[in-house]
Amino acid sequence: MKVFVRILMHLILAATIAVVANTVSGQPQPGEYEVKAAFLYNILTFVEWPAPMKREDTRRVCVLAEPPVLNAFNGLNGQIAAGRKIEIIRVAPGENLGPCHALFIGPQAEHNLPRIMKALEGTGVLTIGDTAGFARQGVIINFYLQDKKVRFEINAAAARRAGIEISSKLLKLAGSVYGAAPAGE
């Protein structure tokens, strides 16, 4: 655990230095969705998918969002997380979500959330959102802003139903965890 905390502190320090350097040099600071994309990249290393998805060499991250949001996630395309290549795929409402390992659900899909969640039942897809109330509606990881900083909450019960294991390290970093397993389980 000490090694994890030390690595996390180094990452936070590096991110702070990068933001300060970009501010001083006149480079644009990352926007909200670039930060969320960076969070997603790191989250992918703390998640285990059910078999046979676990054995696949590529992690397909589908994005159900408008182009400005999609553009932020496109920066992850071709990156390697936990030894697997990330492939970003834009999906439209009603499209087949079968090839997705993870699905980012943008705010404009809020009215379709019950239908999306029903379609994903039993598929092992990691759902990620960024709209208030999404985690309580069954989305596994939901981003939110607190004091102008990106935070996340986790619906552990939804993860278990999907057959997805989330590292205890990631659970400890979450702002809130819903449906946590009782101690000793």
Solvent accessible surface area in square Angstrom, and as a share of the most:
residue,aa,sasa,rsa
1,M,120,0.53
2,K,162,0.69
3,V,93,0.53
4,F,26,0.11
5,V,68,0.39
6,R,137,0.50
7,I,93,0.47
8,L,45,0.22
9,M,110,0.49
10,H,112,0.50
11,L,97,0.48
12,I,89,0.45
13,L,101,0.50
14,A,57,0.44
15,A,57,0.44
16,T,71,0.41
17,I,102,0.52
18,A,49,0.38
19,V,55,0.32
20,V,83,0.48
21,A,51,0.40
22,N,45,0.23
23,T,75,0.44
24,V,124,0.71
25,S,74,0.48
26,G,65,0.63
27,Q,101,0.45
28,P,111,0.70
29,Q,102,0.45
30,P,65,0.41
31,G,35,0.33
32,E,70,0.32
33,Y,45,0.17
34,E,84,0.37
35,V,46,0.26
36,K,3,0.01
37,A,4,0.03
38,A,50,0.39
39,F,60,0.25
40,L,0,0.00
41,Y,65,0.25
42,N,66,0.34
43,I,3,0.01
44,L,6,0.03
45,T,58,0.34
46,F,54,0.22
47,V,9,0.05
48,E,87,0.39
49,W,3,0.01
50,P,37,0.23
51,A,63,0.49
52,P,85,0.53
53,M,24,0.11
54,K,81,0.35
55,R,161,0.59
56,E,58,0.26
57,D,119,0.62
58,T,32,0.18
59,R,13,0.05
60,R,54,0.20
61,V,0,0.00
62,C,0,0.00
63,V,0,0.00
64,L,6,0.03
65,A,2,0.02
66,E,84,0.38
67,P,63,0.39
68,P,98,0.62
69,V,15,0.09
70,L,22,0.11
71,N,95,0.49
72,A,10,0.08
73,F,0,0.00
74,N,65,0.33
75,G,54,0.52
76,L,16,0.08
77,N,82,0.42
78,G,38,0.36
79,Q,90,0.40
80,I,98,0.50
81,A,2,0.01
82,A,60,0.47
83,G,68,0.65
84,R,67,0.24
85,K,104,0.44
86,I,0,0.00
87,E,68,0.30
88,I,18,0.09
89,I,44,0.22
90,R,124,0.45
91,V,5,0.03
92,A,50,0.39
93,P,88,0.55
94,G,63,0.61
95,E,84,0.38
96,N,113,0.58
97,L,23,0.12
98,G,56,0.54
99,P,57,0.36
100,C,0,0.00
101,H,0,0.00
102,A,0,0.00
103,L,0,0.00
104,F,0,0.00
105,I,0,0.00
106,G,0,0.00
107,P,61,0.38
108,Q,67,0.30
109,A,3,0.02
110,E,83,0.37
111,H,146,0.65
112,N,29,0.15
113,L,1,0.00
114,P,93,0.58
115,R,114,0.42
116,I,5,0.02
117,M,37,0.17
118,K,136,0.58
119,A,66,0.51
120,L,15,0.07
121,E,115,0.52
122,G,75,0.72
123,T,58,0.34
124,G,2,0.02
125,V,7,0.04
126,L,0,0.00
127,T,3,0.02
128,I,0,0.00
129,G,0,0.00
130,D,19,0.10
131,T,20,0.11
132,A,92,0.71
133,G,31,0.30
134,F,0,0.00
135,A,0,0.00
136,R,173,0.63
137,Q,94,0.42
138,G,11,0.10
139,V,0,0.00
140,I,4,0.02
141,I,0,0.00
142,N,1,0.00
143,F,1,0.01
144,Y,62,0.24
145,L,95,0.47
146,Q,91,0.41
147,D,123,0.64
148,K,198,0.84
149,K,117,0.50
150,V,13,0.07
151,R,94,0.34
152,F,12,0.05
153,E,20,0.09
154,I,0,0.00
155,N,13,0.07
156,A,9,0.07
157,A,23,0.18
158,A,6,0.05
159,A,3,0.03
160,R,113,0.41
161,R,166,0.61
162,A,20,0.15
163,G,38,0.37
164,I,5,0.02
165,E,117,0.52
166,I,23,0.12
167,S,35,0.22
168,S,70,0.45
169,K,75,0.32
170,L,6,0.03
171,L,50,0.25
172,K,138,0.58
173,L,76,0.38
174,A,15,0.12
175,G,51,0.49
176,S,42,0.27
177,V,51,0.29
178,Y,47,0.18
179,G,41,0.39
180,A,66,0.51
181,A,45,0.35
182,P,95,0.60
183,A,112,0.87
184,G,90,0.87
185,E,147,0.66
